[in-house]
Amino acid sequence: MASDSVKLYTAIYVALIVLAFAKFIFFEFDQFFTYQQAFAGTMGAAVIKSFLIVAYFQHLRWENKSLTYLMLLSLALVLLLMAAATYSIT
């Protein structure tokens, strides 16, 4: 069982490294990607990386669903506050 978790965490770590490298590729090889494509790819990679980190390294995948819903609610509220702060500055 311990070797299974080591394999899982190693695979997640390698996936995070590949996604970080993909973000570098998007902006360094600008002859293949437009800025909008590079930005969209970077945002997609960031979302996937965030999901992997929260789900596996912070063990949210194995927690009760109520804790997961609480985390999603807090994320939604943070995004709402950021949007409100953005429009209150201008």
C-alpha positions as CSV (number, residue, x, y, z in Angstrom):
1,M,0.0,0.0,0.0
2,A,2.8,2.4,0.8
3,S,4.4,1.9,-2.6
4,D,1.0,2.7,-4.3
5,S,0.9,6.1,-2.6
6,V,4.5,6.8,-3.5
7,K,3.7,5.9,-7.1
8,L,0.6,8.2,-7.0
9,Y,2.4,11.1,-5.5
10,T,5.3,10.7,-7.9
11,A,2.9,10.7,-10.8
12,I,1.2,13.8,-9.5
13,Y,4.6,15.5,-9.0
14,V,5.7,14.6,-12.5
15,A,2.4,16.0,-13.9
16,L,3.0,19.2,-12.0
17,I,6.4,19.5,-13.5
18,V,5.1,18.8,-17.0
19,L,2.4,21.4,-16.6
20,A,4.9,24.0,-15.4
21,F,7.1,23.2,-18.4
22,A,4.1,23.6,-20.7
23,K,3.5,27.1,-19.4
24,F,7.1,27.9,-20.3
25,I,6.6,26.4,-23.8
26,F,3.5,28.4,-24.5
27,F,5.2,31.8,-24.1
28,E,8.7,30.9,-25.4
29,F,7.7,29.4,-28.7
30,D,5.6,32.4,-29.8
31,Q,5.9,31.4,-33.5
32,F,3.5,28.5,-32.7
33,F,1.1,30.1,-30.3
34,T,-0.6,33.5,-30.4
35,Y,-0.7,35.4,-27.1
36,Q,-4.3,34.5,-26.6
37,Q,-3.6,30.8,-27.1
38,A,-0.6,31.0,-24.7
39,F,-2.7,32.8,-22.1
40,A,-5.5,30.3,-22.4
41,G,-3.1,27.4,-22.2
42,T,-1.4,28.9,-19.1
43,M,-4.7,29.5,-17.4
44,G,-5.8,25.9,-18.2
45,A,-2.5,24.5,-16.8
46,A,-2.9,26.6,-13.7
47,V,-6.4,25.3,-13.0
48,I,-5.3,21.7,-13.5
49,K,-2.2,22.3,-11.2
50,S,-4.4,23.9,-8.6
51,F,-6.8,20.9,-8.7
52,L,-4.0,18.4,-8.4
53,I,-2.4,20.2,-5.4
54,V,-5.7,20.7,-3.6
55,A,-7.0,17.2,-4.3
56,Y,-3.9,15.2,-3.5
57,F,-1.3,17.1,-1.6
58,Q,-3.8,18.8,0.6
59,H,-5.8,15.5,0.8
60,L,-9.1,17.1,-0.1
61,R,-10.0,14.2,-2.3
62,W,-10.3,11.9,0.7
63,E,-12.2,14.3,3.0
64,N,-15.9,14.5,3.6
65,K,-17.9,16.1,0.8
66,S,-19.1,18.8,3.2
67,L,-15.5,20.0,3.6
68,T,-15.1,20.1,-0.2
69,Y,-18.2,22.1,-0.5
70,L,-17.0,24.5,2.2
71,M,-13.8,25.0,0.3
72,L,-15.7,25.7,-2.9
73,L,-17.9,28.2,-1.1
74,S,-14.8,30.0,0.3
75,L,-13.3,30.1,-3.2
76,A,-16.4,31.6,-4.7
77,L,-16.5,34.2,-1.9
78,V,-12.9,35.2,-2.5
79,L,-13.6,35.6,-6.2
80,L,-16.6,37.7,-5.4
81,L,-14.6,39.9,-3.1
82,M,-11.9,40.3,-5.8
83,A,-14.4,41.3,-8.4
84,A,-16.0,43.8,-5.9
85,A,-12.5,45.2,-5.1
86,T,-11.7,45.5,-8.8
87,Y,-14.8,47.6,-9.6
88,S,-14.5,49.7,-6.4
89,I,-11.1,51.0,-7.4
90,T,-12.1,52.4,-10.8
